[in-house]
C-alpha cells in the first residue's frame, strides 16, 4: 500500500476487502445501539468506477442476543472530482439511499463533504488507513441520537 491514500490507492484497497468488524456506541442517547459485529464482505466489481459490498454477519448487543445482518453498499469513484460516493442499497440497486461523498483531507484520510441528513439526524463519516486496514467511522448526531459506529475492513 502506498503511503498516500489517493483515490486510485483507496479504490484498490477497497477491492481487496474480505471481512469487517464494527463497534456501535450510544452516548447519552438511550437508543440502545451499543454492541459489536463481525462479518464477511463479498466485493462485486460492476465496472472500473463502481463496486458493491455485499456484507453479512452477526451483531451482538450487550444483552447477548445475537442478530444476523445483511447489507449491500455501492461505492462509486469519481476520478475528475477526486471523490468517492457511498450509497446503501437497502431498497435495491435502482433505488439507492445516498449516504455521502468523501474527499481526501490528508495523506491517509477521507472525510464526508457534507453530512447525510436523515430526518433530524446528521450522519458524517471518516475513512482512513491505519495499520494496513481501512477504518470507516460514522458519527450520528441529532435531537435523540449521539452515536458512533466504527468499522474495520480487512
N, C-alpha and C positions, 0 to 999 in steps of 0.2 A: 504494500500500500504506500502510495506517495505521501510525503509529509504534508502536502496541501490537498485538502479535500475539495477540489474543484468539481464542477458538475460531472465531468467525464469520470473522474475517480469515484465519486459518490455513486454514480449510476452502475459502475462495475461492481462496487461493493454491495449495493442492493441486490444485484442479480445473483449473488452467491449465498444469500441468506437461507438458512435451513431451519432455524429454531428461534423461539422467543421466550423470554421470561418477563414478567411485569409485577410491579407493586403498586397498589392503589391506596391512597391515604386521604381521608377526610379530616379537615382541621376545623373544629368548632362548627361544623355544619349539620351533623347528625344524619347525613344522608345514608350512612351505612356502607359506603363504597370502599371500606377497608378490606384488604386481602391481597393474595398473591396468585399469580397464574403462570402456567408453563404450557408450551405447545410447540407445534411444528408449523413451518411455513413452506408452502409449495409455490415457487415462483413460476409464473407463466409469462413469457415474453411475447407480447402481442405484435409489436413492431419495434424498430430501434428507439422510439421515443415513449413507449408505453409498456408497462408491466403490471401484472396483477399479483398480489399477495393473497393466497388462499390460506388463512390461518385457522387452526383448530387446536383445542386443548382443554385444560381444566382450570377453573378458577376456584380458589379456596378462601372463603371469608372466615373471619375469626371463629365463628360458631362451629366450624368444622364440616359443614355440609358442602360437599364438592359439587360444583356445577360445570357442565360442559359448555363450551362456546365455539362458535364458528363465525368468521368474518371474512369478507373479501374487500380488499383495498386496491385502488388503482393509483399507481404512481405515473406521472407524466412529466417528461423532461422538455423544457422549452429553452433550447440552446441559445437562440438570439437574445432572449431576455435574461439568460443565466438564472433560470428559476426552475423549481421543482414543485409540482402540484400533487396534493393528496386528496383523494375522494373515497368515500365509503360507499360500497355498492349494495347496501342492505335492501334496496328496492330494485335491484337488478342493474345490469350493465347499461341499459338505456335510460335509467333514471337515477344517476349518481347523486349522492349528498356531498356537495363541495365542502371540504374542511378548511384548507388553506393553501396558499402558495408560500414556498420557502425561498429565501435568498441567502447567499453566503455572507456571513458577517465577520468571520475570522478564518484563519488557515484551516481550522478543523471544526467549524460550527456553522450551521444554517439555522435561521430563525424565521418564524412566520412573519409575513409582511404586514398583514392586518389580522386582528383577531376574528375568529369564526363566531358569529352571533347565532345563538340558539335560544329563542325565547328571551329571557332576561339574563342569560349566561354568556360569558365571553370565554372562548377557548383559544389559547395560544400554545405554541409548540417550539421546541428547540431540538434539532437533530445534530448530534456531534459524534466524533470518532474518539474513543478512549480505549487504550489497550487493545487495539485491533478489533473492537466491537462497536457497533452502532447503537447509540443511545437516543431514544425519542422520548422526550419529557414533555408531557402535557400539563397545562395548568388550566383549571376551570374556576372562574370567579363569577359570583352572582349574588343576588339577594339571599338565596338559601344555600349556596354552594361555595366551598373553598376547598378545592381538591387538587391533588397532584397524582398523575399516573406516569410511572417511569417504566418504559420498555427497554429491554436489552435484546438486540437482534444479533445472532451469530450465524 
